[in-house]
Amino acid sequence: MPPTPPDQLAVPPLHRAARIEDALHGLVERRLRRTGWQPNIIAYAGYGAPGWARVLCRVLLGRPDRRDRLEKVRGWRSFATLPAKHAQVSIEVNGVRQEVTADRSGFVDTVVKGDFTPGWGCVRLAVADAEPVEALVRILDPTVRFGILSDIDDTVMVTALPRPMLAAWNTFVLDEHARTAVPGMAVLYERLATAHPGAPVFYLSTGAWNVAPTLTRFLSRHLYPAGPLLLTDWGPTADRWFRSGREHKRATLARLAREFPEVRWLLIGDDGQHDQEIYREFAAAHPDNVAGVAIRRLSPTQSVLAGSLPAPAGRSSSGPVGQKWLSAPDGAGLWKLLREADLV
């Protein structure tokens, strides 16, 4: 029997929650467009290598000439946004344009070809009836062999995620200026970046793209090295109510290993959620891509609330054989252990 033509292949139905969400968005979108609301692009920092770049952005509906307002919303307002689903986005690289289509949540996550040089570059993004915007891309030098990949929540920023009620308060209500940085972590990252010139710094989190502008301002204000955020979507997916944060981290790590097979990553996280488990799996599957693992220990109270026992100080034996696993309560302690382990 001949294979079924591609255009006749069955398309899996959307999850009920996704269908409900699409119907509500469609109803609201029609009303807002009649009042003059237009698509606006929120650009996120991407990354790549000479010859290609991963471009990330989202298209949202907003009042004309109010893009800055969309980027600066805080708290619960950052989640009360309306995507311009399936919008056509033009990506321009060195004068060459290509058209891509946003997904049902207004997201664009695509790889483009271009004459990129190592360092920070940019691409130009445009959507109909809106001013073009520029998206930064961090281009890795082919000679780079060391990179820093860091969790965000309770690793660089105190968010109290083990306490569900406080986590909701921090995400939906608290002003970004009231958030606090984990002691010593910004200094640690700056020292690592100085010790390894050209090393990229990526921030991997299960947080939603809705809060990317807030996180970017927080990291800049507390003097963390600039780097792309690798976040996830918010709300129902095509096959479930919410996407899996752990699977997002696993898939992102595996992708980075494929895209940069020569880079060895220093994985930084905390012991409050699943970072140790995810890093352990990645280190076992990709030992040549892991320089070491640095875990920020939560306080005993936070650890108990997170459902785990406080970790012992110093080197940890929880990693694969031959891997350097370190643990300390703050950036200063981790820096000391990293120096002793010859990772700086």
Stockholm file with secondary structure:
# STOCKHOLM 1.0

chainA/1-344         MPPTPPDQLAVPPLHRAARIEDALHGLVERRLRRTGWQPNIIAYAGYGAPGWARVLCRVLLGRPDRRDRLEKVRGWRSFATLPAKHAQVSIEVNGVRQEVTADRSGFVDTVVKGDFTPGWGCVRLAVADAEPVEALVRILDPTVRFGILSDIDDTVMVTALPRPMLAAWNTFVLDEHARTAVPGMAVLYERLATAHPGAPVFYLSTGAWNVAPTLTRFLSRHLYPAGPLLLTDWGPTADRWFRSGREHKRATLARLAREFPEVRWLLIGDDGQHDQEIYREFAAAHPDNVAGVAIRRLSPTQSVLAGSLPAPAGRSSSGPVGQKWLSAPDGAGLWKLLREADLV
#=GR chainA/1-344 SS CCCCCGGGSCCCCCCHHHHHHHHHHHHHHHHHHHTTCEEEEEEEEEEEETEEEEEEEEEEEECTTCHHHHHTCCGGGGTSCCBCTTCEEEEEETTEEEEEECCTTSEEEEEEEECCCSEEEEEEEEETTSCCEEEEEEECCTTCCEEEEECCBTTTEECCTTSHHHHHHHHHTSCGGGCEECTTHHHHHHHHHHHSTTCCEEEEEEEEGGGHHHHHHHHHHTTCCCCCEEEECCSCCSSSSSCCHHHHHHHHHHHHHHHCTTCEEEEEEESSSSHHHHHHHHHHHCGGGEEEEEEECCCHHHHHHTTSCCCCSEECSCSCTTCCEEEESSHHHHHHHHHHTTCC
#=GC SS_cons         CCCCCGGGSCCCCCCHHHHHHHHHHHHHHHHHHHTTCEEEEEEEEEEEETEEEEEEEEEEEECTTCHHHHHTCCGGGGTSCCBCTTCEEEEEETTEEEEEECCTTSEEEEEEEECCCSEEEEEEEEETTSCCEEEEEEECCTTCCEEEEECCBTTTEECCTTSHHHHHHHHHTSCGGGCEECTTHHHHHHHHHHHSTTCCEEEEEEEEGGGHHHHHHHHHHTTCCCCCEEEECCSCCSSSSSCCHHHHHHHHHHHHHHHCTTCEEEEEEESSSSHHHHHHHHHHHCGGGEEEEEEECCCHHHHHHTTSCCCCSEECSCSCTTCCEEEESSHHHHHHHHHHTTCC
//
